[in-house]
Amino acid sequence: QVRLVESGGGLVQPGGSLRLTCAASGRRVTIFVMDWYRQAPGKQRELVARLHPSGEKTYVESVEGRFTVSKDDAKNTIYLQMDNLKPEDTGVYFCNAVPHYEPWGPGTQVTVSS
């Protein structure tokens, strides 16, 4: 069974940075398409970044130029570098593969506030 564990979230001021980590165990996940999602309070989970095994990266428009997704094959880990954070980036961030593994990880809370 694949286990995904997100970490690295926290409270940060607008304009600040965080690096999220998605550590996978049970199966090598970096050979698959890997996604980062976020779920803001009262809203549905939304896809914010996608990393293809080829290295191709795609982002939702609202984070383009501020977020960078990457991976470490040796560590079976996916990262999300988030710079110039805005209050609207607040939410719980999750990672998952395509197709999704169940259950989802616990997520990591990101709060952007002054």
C-alpha positions as CSV (number, residue, x, y, z in Angstrom):
1,Q,0.0,0.0,0.0
2,V,1.3,3.4,-0.9
3,R,1.5,6.0,1.9
4,L,1.8,9.7,1.2
5,V,2.8,12.1,4.0
6,E,2.8,15.8,3.4
7,S,4.9,18.2,5.6
8,G,6.4,21.6,5.6
9,G,3.4,23.8,6.1
10,G,3.1,26.6,8.6
11,L,2.2,30.2,9.3
12,V,3.9,32.7,7.0
13,Q,3.4,36.4,6.3
14,P,2.4,37.5,2.8
15,G,5.4,37.6,0.5
16,G,7.0,34.7,2.4
17,S,8.1,31.3,1.3
18,L,7.5,27.7,2.3
19,R,8.7,24.4,0.9
20,L,6.3,21.5,1.1
21,T,7.4,17.9,1.1
22,C,5.5,14.8,0.0
23,A,7.2,11.7,1.1
24,A,6.0,8.4,-0.4
25,S,6.5,4.9,0.8
26,G,5.3,1.5,-0.4
27,R,5.9,2.2,-4.1
28,R,8.0,4.4,-6.2
29,V,5.8,7.3,-7.1
30,T,8.1,9.6,-8.9
31,I,7.6,7.6,-12.1
32,F,4.0,8.7,-12.2
33,V,2.3,12.0,-12.7
34,M,2.2,13.6,-9.3
35,D,-0.1,16.4,-8.3
36,W,-0.2,19.0,-5.5
37,Y,-3.7,20.0,-4.4
38,R,-4.9,22.5,-1.9
39,Q,-8.2,22.9,-0.1
40,A,-9.2,26.2,1.2
41,P,-11.7,26.5,4.1
42,G,-15.2,25.9,2.8
43,K,-14.0,25.2,-0.8
44,Q,-13.4,22.1,-2.8
45,R,-9.9,20.6,-3.3
46,E,-8.2,22.2,-6.3
47,L,-5.2,21.1,-8.4
48,V,-2.4,23.6,-8.2
49,A,0.6,21.9,-9.7
50,R,1.4,18.8,-11.7
51,L,4.8,17.1,-12.3
52,H,5.1,14.6,-15.1
53,P,7.8,11.9,-15.0
54,S,9.4,13.6,-18.0
55,G,10.0,16.7,-15.8
56,E,7.2,18.7,-17.5
57,K,5.5,21.0,-15.0
58,T,2.1,22.6,-15.1
59,Y,0.5,25.0,-12.7
60,V,-2.9,26.6,-12.1
61,E,-2.8,30.2,-13.3
62,S,-3.1,31.7,-9.8
63,V,0.3,30.2,-8.7
64,E,2.2,30.4,-12.0
65,G,5.5,32.0,-11.5
66,R,5.4,31.7,-7.7
67,F,5.2,27.9,-7.1
68,T,7.7,25.3,-8.3
69,V,7.1,21.6,-8.2
70,S,10.1,19.2,-8.2
71,K,11.1,15.7,-7.2
72,D,13.9,13.6,-5.8
73,D,13.8,10.2,-7.3
74,A,16.3,8.7,-4.9
75,K,14.2,9.9,-1.9
76,N,10.8,9.1,-3.6
77,T,9.8,12.6,-2.7
78,I,7.9,15.4,-4.3
79,Y,8.4,19.1,-3.3
80,L,6.4,22.2,-3.8
81,Q,8.4,25.4,-3.4
82,M,6.0,28.3,-2.7
83,D,7.3,31.9,-3.0
84,N,5.6,35.3,-2.7
85,L,2.8,33.6,-0.8
86,K,-0.6,35.4,-0.7
87,P,-3.4,35.1,1.8
88,E,-5.4,33.3,-0.9
89,D,-2.8,30.5,-0.9
90,T,-4.1,29.5,2.6
91,G,-5.4,26.0,2.8
92,V,-4.5,22.4,3.4
93,Y,-2.1,21.0,0.8
94,F,-2.1,17.4,-0.4
95,C,-0.1,15.4,-2.9
96,N,-1.3,12.4,-4.9
97,A,-0.6,10.5,-8.0
98,V,-2.6,10.1,-11.2
99,P,-4.6,7.9,-10.8
100,H,-5.1,8.7,-7.1
101,Y,-4.0,6.5,-4.3
102,E,-6.3,5.9,-1.4
103,P,-6.3,7.0,1.3
104,W,-5.1,10.5,0.8
105,G,-2.3,11.7,3.1
106,P,-3.1,14.0,6.1
107,G,-2.1,17.1,4.2
108,T,-0.2,20.0,5.6
109,Q,-1.7,23.3,6.7
110,V,-0.5,26.5,5.0
111,T,-1.6,29.8,6.5
112,V,-0.6,33.1,4.9
113,S,-1.5,35.9,7.2
114,S,0.0,39.1,8.6
